[in-house]
Amino acid sequence: MSKKRREIGYYLGVDVGQALEPTALAIVARDYDHDGEDYPLECSYFQELPGGTTYPAVAARLSGIEKAL
């Protein structure tokens, strides 16, 4: 009996808010095997940064998340 090889792909998404709008960060995971079968997408992480968060602070948070993956 052969074992199916499965992989998980992670996608990091960001919706940068304007001056007073919040910024949304999300990590979506896709689990799939190599026989072509796709599995549902799953939001494995979501964070909302408050409006007024500076762009450098958003970039620093994204960098920290990316390093943790």
C-alpha positions as CSV (number, residue, x, y, z in Angstrom):
1,M,0.0,0.0,0.0
2,S,1.6,3.3,-1.1
3,K,1.3,6.4,1.0
4,K,-0.1,9.5,-0.7
5,R,2.3,12.5,-0.4
6,R,0.4,15.5,0.8
7,E,1.5,19.1,1.1
8,I,0.1,22.2,2.6
9,G,0.5,25.5,0.9
10,Y,0.2,28.7,2.9
11,Y,-0.9,32.1,1.5
12,L,-0.6,35.3,3.4
13,G,-3.0,38.0,2.5
14,V,-3.3,41.6,3.6
15,D,-5.8,44.4,3.1
16,V,-4.0,47.6,4.1
17,G,-6.5,50.1,5.5
18,Q,-6.4,53.8,4.8
19,A,-5.7,56.4,7.6
20,L,-8.5,55.4,10.0
21,E,-9.5,52.0,8.6
22,P,-8.3,48.8,10.1
23,T,-5.8,46.5,8.3
24,A,-6.7,42.8,7.9
25,L,-4.1,40.0,7.9
26,A,-5.0,36.4,7.0
27,I,-3.2,33.2,6.5
28,V,-5.1,30.7,4.3
29,A,-3.9,27.1,4.1
30,R,-4.5,24.7,1.2
31,D,-4.0,21.0,1.8
32,Y,-3.6,18.9,-1.3
33,D,-2.1,15.6,-2.5
34,H,-0.2,14.7,-5.6
35,D,-3.0,12.8,-7.2
36,G,-4.7,16.1,-8.1
37,E,-7.3,16.0,-5.3
38,D,-7.8,19.4,-3.8
39,Y,-9.0,20.0,-0.3
40,P,-11.0,23.0,1.0
41,L,-9.2,26.3,1.8
42,E,-8.9,27.0,5.5
43,C,-8.4,30.3,7.1
44,S,-5.8,29.3,9.8
45,Y,-5.1,32.8,11.1
46,F,-6.8,36.2,11.0
47,Q,-5.8,39.5,12.7
48,E,-7.2,43.0,12.4
49,L,-4.8,45.8,13.2
50,P,-6.5,49.0,14.4
51,G,-6.9,52.0,12.1
52,G,-4.0,54.4,12.3
53,T,-1.4,51.6,12.4
54,T,1.6,52.8,10.5
55,Y,2.8,51.1,7.3
56,P,6.1,50.2,8.9
57,A,4.3,48.6,11.8
58,V,2.1,46.6,9.4
59,A,5.3,45.5,7.5
60,A,6.9,44.4,10.7
61,R,3.9,42.3,11.7
62,L,3.8,40.7,8.2
63,S,7.5,39.9,8.5
64,G,7.0,38.3,11.9
65,I,4.2,36.2,10.6
66,E,6.1,35.1,7.5
67,K,9.1,34.1,9.6
68,A,6.8,31.9,11.8
69,L,5.5,29.9,8.8
